[in-house]
Amino acid sequence: MKSIFTLVISMSLFLSGFPTYADESKMDTTSFPVSLFQELSRGKREKNLLVSPFSITCALGMTGNGASGSTLKAMSKTLGFENASEEQVNQYIRNTSESLSNLKNTKIEIANALFSNKNTVFKEKFLNTNKEYFGAGLQALDFKSPQATKTINNWVSEKTHGKIPTIVNKIDDLEKLILINAVYFKGLWKEQFKKTETVEKPFYLSSNKTENVKMMNIRKKFNYFDNEDFQTVSLTYKDPGLSLLLFLPAKESSLEKFENSITPETWNTWMKSYRFRPGKVGLPRYKINDDMGLTDSLSKLGMSVAFDKNKANFDRMTKSKKDGLYISKVKHKTFMEVNEEGTEAAAATAVHMATKSAMMVEKPQVPFEIILNRPFFFALRDSRSNTILFMGHVVNPSK
């Protein structure tokens, strides 16, 4: 492997407020999360899964500021931004990130930085764009020194309050740049679960075994709907627009069948189908730490040219023509903990770049009951921007 550019993004859960986009009609914020999740879930049916589509969008959006030609086109199409200009994409990310920082009841800390190998010269426009839209300053390090890795990981750990303690295991001798966006999130439920209502209950694993878990319980009014295939309820946070959507497949169905049914069209229909009604929610406490590579999945979704050292075009990054770059690896780390008070979460995405050497039928408003005591799907969403920030599934809350 020759010289490498590494991009690290650490993002977290939620968007809020009323961000202003250049042209919202050009921003398809559903297709990429849904397509990516289905690619990733195929290999993790029996394990807990957590992915942050928004984190990955930010990472690839920043990378795209240095891409050209068919590489930029493929990246934009994969992310759902093929009809938007580069400036519109950057504005979308900047505006949603700024809205994250202005919530009244939710603690969100956002920080951006570029760590470069000393003596590497980057194009001013590439640096200025990431500075303007991401607020990322440039810090030069000696990448041959072990201290460089420690400095970068310490920065990420600090900005995510220790939830993502490391993202870079080692720095290749010829790496060029590590670009980092870090976000920490801690939000409280609008309607909190009482700890006195949490009891030990069996959770029915997909392997037909059971395991006792701490099941939280609450009776309130929530946005809810169901059909013959699943039940779903929306748990909102104190800041309007932020919610955790929980989907429980019918007993006669399965998590796999449900996840296979998710498409951008069905998702957008479901988002319009919730109705406010009284009911009971039983939700297990859970904590997920996930770590995955995204290169194969992103290639299958249409970005293969960006990983091809003979075809990738990132000529807007460095001034030296010999530093022709391609994406060699994409790494993604996530964390989430859900309990009676609310949610704490973070995510990190690392992009390594190397040189070329159905409408619902209205039902009577009767109390519902949804007890998530078997494998279920969830999504963290901002309704104002229709942005999916996290999505995943729980097959065993105790693991």
Summary of the structure (lengths in Angstrom):
residues: 399
radius of gyration: 21.3
end to end distance: 36.2
largest distance: 68.6
contacts: 1395
relative contact order: 0.24
helix: 28%
strand: 37%
